[in-house]
Each structure stands twice: as structure tokens, then as C-alpha cells.
């Protein structure tokens, strides 16, 4: 999900070609060109932001491996940091368990056309996440384009099998609720095999909808024997016991306060270089908010952020990334159990022990313990079994050690007490000590282990609910606050990290606070009070834009059918506002159907005050069709309304209509997909088999697009 308005991407020749080759192929062509152009632009930006004094980076990874004496390189294609985390874990075991020198590498930092130069005695590992509907992550676009070309160009070999010397390992990250499950790792694997590559072991696949962690643990233990055989390593001599630390942590007694990072998300710009804002350097944007629900026991905010005067831009359908802050309860919980409560403002330096590691520092340093807990690591996330196993040796008692060992080794116990209960590290360490509630029970845990095992804080992504043509400098998002009581532990409430952070900012206005609920407390000032406005209240949040292929047809006369219950309506507010703007500007606009659903019309009908005027502007057959599930005895959902209007839906599809679905992937998106199949059967006269093929063809040609989450 990447800058530049679409209209600037093609010249007249492109448009004539697109007209000639038809809508389906055109959709593919657009996606391919967008990825290529955005990839090149991103590379250009990185060069622009580089300091003139920096030496040119070596992009031939084979040469780098030779210079550093590495036998294994682990490439990751990561959007949110999960794949990067698994790559780091593989690297650690590779080095410490089997004594094989290795390195991890961001795919976009190296030229993968050198794959044909990898010697047989070296190994390449790919850890690839699938993003969106079968797309590569932003940092993997160029690699994807290379290997999926019909005739890929490598550095030296032009043979039919240019990768015949390549030994590689593959692990993919995906989610089975998505139609294109693990499409990236599967397709890359198929392409590498076709090019002569040798897959070591079995290709692994992790399912985030079930248990990515368990899938990974099962796969890696089956992978290591093949790994050892390929590299000539004696598996029986693999080391066990205490592991060497990846990072070194030093508490500083002397430092310059101006050099300390208190939660800033990027290192300071040097030499007065022009600041380029992106995923690696978010922009601290002014934010306003308003409540969208009316009298409900839940809250939903409309967020507006101002990106004026920056290099950031968006097109309708993109995603807004907002970087969160951890709440103070969890900051103090983890600090207490680790015996760091009285040292939270101590300044520490954290750096990789290996001087050739790709990332010398895991986050901006020097920093305080407090800023690390608040801003830099995901202390609220459930902790994995493998991580828990790393803490067993530091248990303060035999009882605590037995409890922690059981959670780390018993899948069912772990699932019930940690996974399903959504317990983070601080909560688990408190849980295993039982009645002993003293602070500092795990004070013997070296802080470098915490840094190594807890993932770096990641942004949260929201479908943009504004139109870039209507408001190019104001980016909107629709954010519902998340809080729930897990079934295994109904006495506990789990809070969404970012949605509750944003709601605390909103609550400063004294709005919507009389709901009878507790809400987590956050430090709203930000690092060096950077989030505060002139009135002393929090008015800013760090953001960047992630670009998406979820886009309206280039021709506004093409009909569109949108299905978006709940906050799934967010991108469609942007779509509808953009088409209404086109209509006001005198352009012909095709039929616009929006199927929207929520619980109650009176409480959670999002943007109810906007739709009448917008659809009146669009006119013709355009309309919003609603389904309020709890306003009558029998629940009615968007898929029911979709089938009720099946004749009209089928008619529009015959006129080339595009389908857009946004919202829950697990049930809603699947039910909607089946409803379109049923419409093809009931109103198009197709057989069941032909109906499935028809809907699948809509996806293949880009006429059925999803922006869904699980």
C-alpha cells in the first residue's frame, strides 16, 4: 500500500495503448507500471536524503558477503516489521546454534540481479511477507519485478537457468483470510525454481490468522537439517544452552542532553539537509478529531492530519500510518517487573555487538529506558513461546521457573494463558510469579535480552477517508477505539495501542468521556513536548503515507460497486467525495453504489450527515444502500442487501463496473465474495462453476479489489 498522483504517470502513448489492450489488461498494466515507477521514485528519494559525505553503498550483496566472510544472507520483505523480526531470529540461530556466519539484509538495499553470482557454498534465505491482495511489500517491489519478469536480466548469466548455483531457503508470511494467501513467497519460489534455483528443505508458510509463531517454529526445526546438509555443517554438534547477546547496553553517566533521544522516531537531520518524510522519518503532523458515534458504548473518531509544506502526498485509496505511544500502565508494569522503575530516566546506549550488523542501533540512541518503553518497542504485544523460553533461566523461584517453562513448551497452555488472553511480556512475568507481587522479581534479566526479543514499535495503518483531489493537504482517517475482554480472562481488558492513544488526545476536549469506562493513560506531550500545540494540549502525531493499489477506475464514467460495513466505509467516503467533486466540475460520472452496514442507524451510522448531499450531487442511479443489523429482530448485513439488489448489480457488472470491498477479511469479505457468485448464478444464469470463474476473472483483471484486515 506508495507518492505522485496517478494522472502524472502515463503519457498519451500509454493511454492509447491501454485503450487498445482492453480494461482487464489495462488494470494489470497500471499496477505493474505504478509499482515500477514508485519503486524508482523511492530509490531516488533515498539518494536525495543521503548526506553528501556518505560513501556510496555497495549494492552487490555477493561482494559484501565475501568481504565480511558471510556464508548466509537473510533477505526480508517486510511491511510492518514482522518478517524482519523472523529474519533476525533465523540469523541468531544460524550464528549461535550452528556457528555459521550470516547477515540480515533489507531487500531494497541490494541489487538482487547478482543472484546469479552466488557460489554453491553459500546460502540465501528469503523471508517474504505478502501485503494487500497478493502484493509484495514496499521494500520488495524491485526484487519482485526482477524475478517475475518473463525474461529477467541478471548480472552475468543469460542462460535459460541462470540461478543453477543458487541454494536458497523460503519462508512466507501471510493470512489465510485473504484470497491471495502467501502469494508473494509462493510465486517467488516458483520463479526461482524455474530459473534453476535449488530450494533447501520445504518452503515454509506462516498464517497470521491462526498462529504465525507456531507455523514458524514447526517449519524451522524441519529446515535446519537441510540447511546443515547444504552447508556441510555437523548438525549433531549444534550448540545449546545460553546464547550470546545480540546487543550491548551501557548505562551512561555522562552525556549531552541534546544528543539524547526521548522518543523521536528518526535520527536528527545533519548538515542542514532537506528533510524527506517517509516510513523511516515520520512527520509530526497537526491533528484534529471529532466523534462519529452517537450515544453508543463504543467510540469512533474522524481524524484529520495536515501534511501541508511537506514532501508527503497521497492519492485517494491510500493508507495513513500513525505511530503510537504505549500507555503508562504497561510502561510501569514492565519497568516494575524488571526492577527499572527508579531508573526510567537513566540514559542508555544500545548497539549491536557485531560491528557489521545491518542495523548498528535498533532505534535512535542514546535514549532513556522510559522512552524505549514508551516509543520504541511493542511492550503491549503478546509474547511468543520462543521468547518466553529465553526468560526461563532468570526466573526468581523454582515455582516461577516451572510456570514459565510450561508456558514456553506447552502449546495449549500457552494458547489459553498468553495467545488467546493477549498477555504481553510484563503480564506474563507477573503471572508466573503468582502471589509474589514484589517489584524487580526479574531484575536479573539483562536489558539487551528485552531489546532483542521485543519487536520495534510499528505504525498502525488506516484507510484514508478523504479525497486527494478535494483536500490534497488534509488526510483523513476513521478510527474506532478497540478494547475487549478476552474469553480466557474476562476480568481483564485489552486495549488497542494506537486507537486508545488517539482517543486520549480527543478526550482533552472534554468530549465523549462520560461513557462509564476506564481508558488507558498516555503521555501526550511526546518527545521533547513535540506533540503539544500553543495551548499546551496534544495536537500532533507522527505520520507517513503508505501507497495502495486500491484505486478508483481512471475513467470516472465506469460504474463502481462499493461494499464497506463499519469503518470499512472509510475509503469509500473518499471515493464518493471524489466522484461528487468530478460531477460538480461538470465531468460525466458513472453509477456509484455504496452498500454500508452498521449496528444501529441512530448510534453508529458513520458520516450519515454527508451521504444525502453527496448522492444527490451524483444523481442518476447512484445511491447508498444501508443495512443496520440490530434495528430489527432478524439481523441484516450488507451481503443481504447486495443480493436484494442483485439484478442492478449484475447489470452494472455487464457494463464494466468495478467492485470494491473494505472491512473484515475473515467473514464479511468471504460472504460478500460468495454473494457476488450467487448474483452471477441467480441473475446472470451462470452455472456454479462458471460463476466462480467469472468472479475470479474480475479479481485477475483488477475489477474486484479488496482492502481488508483480519
Helices and strands as residue ranges (DSSP letters): G 6-8, H 12-21, H 23-49, H 61-68, E 72-77, H 82-96, E 102-106, G 107-109, G 112-117, E 123-131, E 135-136, G 138-140, H 141-148, E 167-174, H 183-194, E 198-199, E 204-207, H 212-231, G 235-237, E 247-251, G 257-259, E 283-291, E 300-306, E 319-322, H 328-337, G 341-343, E 347-352, E 367-368, H 369-371, I 372-376, H 385-391, G 392-394, H 398-409, H 411-414, I 415-419, H 425-432, H 447-453, E 460-463, E 474-480, E 483-484, G 487-489, E 494-495, H 497-507, G 527-529, E 540-546, E 560-563, G 566-569, H 570-584, E 592-598, H 601-604, H 608-618, E 623-628, H 638-644, H 646-654, E 658-664, H 668-682, H 688-700, E 704-709
